[in-house]
Amino acid sequence: MPLNTFISCAASDSAIAHQIGEVLDELGVSYFHDQRDISFGEAISDNVQNALVSSSNVLIVVSPASVKSNWLPFEVGKALALGKTVLPYLTHPALELPSYLSNFRCATTVDEIKAYFRKVVADAQEQRQCFLIRYETRPSQNMIGARGHR
C-alpha cells in the first residue's frame, strides 16, 4: 500500500494543515484533508470514512479548537479500530491531551513531522529497492521449467 496520510484538524486549523500538506507534497506523500478534498455538496462523513480506510496513517492536529470537536475522537477511534498509525501533532505545548491520545508521543513542530516522514519515505524506498533486487535476481520460472523438461 502506498503511503497515504489522513490529516485530521479543526476547520480553524486549516492553515496548519496546509503547511503540513506542503511538507507532505515536498516528500511525495499523498494526503487527504477534508477542506481540500471534499467538494461543496458532498457527504462529509462518507468521504472521511473512505479516506480513513484508504490511509496508511492519520496525522492529528491537536489544538484548542480540535479538542472541542466531535470529529477528533471519531477520527482517532476509527483510525485505531482500522489499525492505522496515529501521529498526534500538538500545536500548543501547554494543551492537555484528551485521554484517548495521552499514550502517544506527540510532535510539537512541523520540522518533527517532516523528519518523521522523510525517514518513512526513505525506509519505504529502501524496502522497495531490496524487493526489486531480490525479484531481479530470482531465476525465471520459465527457465526453471525449461531446465526441468530437458
Buried (B, 14 or more C-beta within 10 A) or exposed (E): EEBBBBBBBBEEBBEBBBEBBEBBEEBEBEBBBBEEBBEEEEEEEEBBBEBBEBBBBBBBBBBEBBBEBEBBBBBBEBBEEEEBBBBBBBBEEEBEBBEEBEEBEBBBEBEBBBEBBBEBBEEBEEEEEEEEEEEEEEEEEEEEEEEEEE
